[in-house]
Amino acid sequence: MILEVNILQADVRKVSNKVRVAGGSIPELQMEVTSLQKQMALVNSKSGILEARIEDAKGRSCCNIFWLIGFPEWAEGNAAKSFVKRWIKDVLMLAGLSTMFTIKQAHPVLMAPLGPGARPRTIIVRILNYSARDCILHAQETNTAIFDNHKISIYQDPTNKIQGSWKTFLEVKAKLQDMGVLYMLLYLAHLQPISGGK
């Protein structure tokens, strides 16, 4: 019996020693956890700044890319680049547009042939000159973007984030179409219903 009591006392002393040691290390651990939390907050803050910069860089890389919407199917034939360049120069006759402007790429969006009454196919254009891009976008504001009595809409190429924002309007757009209500989707991501021509 005495032997068992002695063993129990020895075990209690061991546990007490461990608790004392653990008690001493808890403040150190708390300090380390606090330090790690501060570092994590700093990392999250820097991560948010970097994400914003990446989104900005994506947007800037798309600045000279724009969409042309409203051309009849196959109006560009097999030479979209020369068609778009000729249309911009000859049809738009934009004020301040240099005759030296360069189109790097132009191509219609790849998709199956469109049926009767379908929305016009989009032509994606990449231009090298910033001033030419501004003149072209200005044509949208002044309603001078016309081809064979078709109004041509001109939009800057949206980033994936903006396209994601557009998708949130899909259900509302479907309801507006069912109700026969006209609307515009304005850049960046604003849905504007049209009533009475306004």
N, C-alpha and C positions, 0 to 999 in steps of 0.2 A: 504494500500500500504506500509506504513511504517512498519507495523507488518510483512508483507511478506519479506521485505528487512532484518529486524532483524533476522527472522527465517533463511534466506539464509546465513547471516553473521555467525550465530551460527553454521550452518551446515558446512560452509567453515572452521571455526575455528576447529571443530571436525575432519574434514578430514585432515587439516594441522597437528594437533596433532598426528593423526594416522600415517601420512606420516613421521613425525619427529621420532616417536617411531620406525617405520619400518626401516627408514634410519639408525638408531642407531644399529639395530639388524642385518642388512645386512652384515657388516664386520664380525660379530660373526659367521653368517651362512656360509660365504665364508671360514673362518678359519676351521669350522667344516667339510665342504665339502672337503677341501684340506687334512685334517687329515684322513677322511674316504677314500679318493683316495689313500693315502699312505698306509693305512692299507690293502686296497683291492689289491694293487700291491704286498705287502708282502705276503698276503694269496695266490695269484696266483703263486708267485715264489715258495712258500713252497709246493703248490699243484703239481707243475711241478716236483719238487724234489721227492715228495712222489710217484707220478705216475711212475717215472723212477725206483725208488726202488722196487715198486710192480712188474714192468715188469722184473726187474733183478731177483727178488725172484722167479717169475714164471719160468723164464729160468733156474735158478739153480735147482728148484724142478724137472724139466724135464731132467736134465743133465744125469741121469742114465736110462733114458727111450730112446729106439731107435727103429727104424722101420727096418724090414728086408723085402725086396721086390725082388721077382724073383723066389720063390719056386713054383714048379708045384702045381696045385690045389690039396688039401688034402694030400700033402706030409707029413704033420705033423700028420696025422691020428687023433685020439681022444686024443692025449697026446702032445699038443704043447710044454709044458714046458720041458718035458724030451727029446723031439725031438730036440728042440733048444739047450739044454745043451749038448747033445751028438754031435750035428753038430759042435758047437763051440769048444768042446774039441777034438774030433777025426778028424774032417775034416779040420778045420782051423789050428790046431796045432800051435797056436799063441805063438811066443816067449815072454817069461815073463808072460804068463798066469798062475796064480796059480791054482792048481787042487782043491783048496778049494773055488773057486768062487761060488757065489750063485745067482741063478735066482729067483727073488721073484714072478714074473708073466710072462706068455707068452700066448698070444692068437691071433688068426687071427681076422682081422677086420670083424665084423658081417655085412654080406650083402647077397643078393640073390645069388644063384649059378651062377657061371660065364659061359658064353657061349664060344664056340670055338673062338680062336684068341683074347680073352679079355686080358686086362692087368693083371699080376699076383696079387693075393691077398696079402695084407700087413699083416705081423705078427708083433705085438707090443710086445716088451720085456722090462721088468724092471729088472735091475741087481743091486745088493747091493754094489759091490766093484768098486771103482773108477778106480783102476789100470786095472782091467779086462775090464771095459768099454773102456778105452783108447786103450788097445790091440785090442779089437774088431773093434773099429773105424779105427785103423791103417790098418786092413785087407782090408778095402775099398780102402785106398790109394795105397796099394801094389798089388791090384788085385788078392788077394789070396782067396777071398770069392766066392767059387764055390760049386755048388751042382748038381751032375749028369750032368755035362757040362753046367749048367745054371749059369750065372753070377748073384750073389746076391748083390743087392745094400743095403748099410747100411747108415741110416740117423739118426741124433739125432732128438728126438721128438720136433717139432716146437711149439712155443707158439701161441696163437690165433692171436697175432699181425703179426707174420711171415706168418701164414697161410693166413691172410688177404692180405699180400703183394703178396703171390703166386697167389691169385685170380685175381690180376691185369694183369697177363700174359695169362689168359684164351683165350682171343681173338687172341693174337699174336701166341700162341701155336697152335690154330686151323688153322690159316693161314699157319704156317710152315708145319703142317701135310698135308694140302691140296697140298702144293707145293712139298711134299716129302723130306723136309729138316729135317735132324736129329738135335736134340738139347738136352742139359742137363739143368736141373734146379738145380743150385748149392746152397748149404746152405751158407748164410742165405736166400737171395732172389736174385739170379743172373741167368738170362736166357742166356745160351751160345749156339749159333748155332754151328753145326759141319760141316765143309766143307773140303773135301779131307782128312778125317781122323783126322783133327785138329780142 
